[in-house]
Amino acid sequence: MANFEGSCPYCGQVNLSGEDPRLLCGCRDAVKFRRIVSALRGVWSADGPEEDEDTELLSCFALIAHNICRKKIDSAALKLADGAVLKIGKKVSWVQKIEREEKV
């Protein structure tokens, strides 16, 4: 994740702990950020590849969550290499189409 030391990017509350203020602040947008990131981690760990393999992709998801909270984007839909679609917005969903075909 990007370095957001000092103050919350959403409300400006100062944080002296040295941790990401988005993870500590109680403002509405910081709480929304944590909920989106938590939902992404839940969906990713339940349906996706191992978290250790794709930490760069997870930080990309956190950047999308940050921009949703900053109201720069409303939602995002990402089509992953395996054909799955990850939708991030008011809710987080992972859609993977499974086709099964048999010759007769």
Secondary structure in CASP SS format (residue, H / E / C, confidence):
PFRMAT SS
TARGET T0000
AUTHOR 0000-0000-0000
METHOD secondary structure of the structure
MODEL  1
M C 1.00
A C 1.00
N C 1.00
F C 1.00
E C 1.00
G E 1.00
S E 1.00
C C 1.00
P C 1.00
Y C 1.00
C C 1.00
G C 1.00
Q C 1.00
V E 1.00
N E 1.00
L C 1.00
S C 1.00
G C 1.00
E C 1.00
D C 1.00
P H 1.00
R H 1.00
L H 1.00
L C 1.00
C C 1.00
G C 1.00
C C 1.00
R H 1.00
D H 1.00
A H 1.00
V H 1.00
K H 1.00
F H 1.00
R H 1.00
R H 1.00
I H 1.00
V H 1.00
S H 1.00
A H 1.00
L H 1.00
R H 1.00
G H 1.00
V H 1.00
W H 1.00
S H 1.00
A H 1.00
D H 1.00
G C 1.00
P C 1.00
E C 1.00
E H 1.00
D H 1.00
E H 1.00
D H 1.00
T H 1.00
E H 1.00
L H 1.00
L H 1.00
S H 1.00
C H 1.00
F H 1.00
A H 1.00
L H 1.00
I H 1.00
A H 1.00
H H 1.00
N H 1.00
I H 1.00
C H 1.00
R C 1.00
K C 1.00
K C 1.00
I C 1.00
D C 1.00
S C 1.00
A E 1.00
A E 1.00
L E 1.00
K E 1.00
L C 1.00
A C 1.00
D C 1.00
G C 1.00
A C 1.00
V E 1.00
L E 1.00
K E 1.00
I E 1.00
G C 1.00
K C 1.00
K C 1.00
V E 1.00
S E 1.00
W E 1.00
V E 1.00
Q C 1.00
K C 1.00
I C 1.00
E C 1.00
R C 1.00
E C 1.00
E C 1.00
K C 1.00
V C 1.00
END
